[in-house]
Amino acid sequence: MNNYCIFALNIMRIDFTKTYLSDLYEDKVRKYKEYKSNPQLVKQYIKTINKLKSITKIEQLYQIKSLNYEKKVGDLEEISAVWVNKQYRILFREIATDPEDLVIDLLEIEEFSKHYEK
């Protein structure tokens, strides 16, 4: 008789708040001039989103040093950020879908932009 252990890993859910963010993730860049001419940037974006999807708890983002995870302050107080490369970052909100549990299980991707660009 075989005994099997099944582990249910709760991978992070990702929601994109803007169409272009999901299009970039699905590599549908033809209509976005800025990204169409930079396929390496799109690959880095997809790779970074995949890293976000692979975590099971938000604390793991601190362990992936290349992301430079940070919680923003000031005007962006409820926003967190990770770096895609030295120039671009992804801004997102951390959402606990069960308010009683307080476990972050959803990331809402808000923006993909150059740092310091308004």
Secondary structure, DSSP 4 states (H G I P E B T S, - for coil): ----------PPEEEESSHHHHHHHTT--TT-HHHHT-HHHHHHHHHHHHHHHH-SSTTHHHH-GGG--EE--GGGTT-EEEESSSSEEEEEEEE-SSTTT----EEEEEEEEETT--
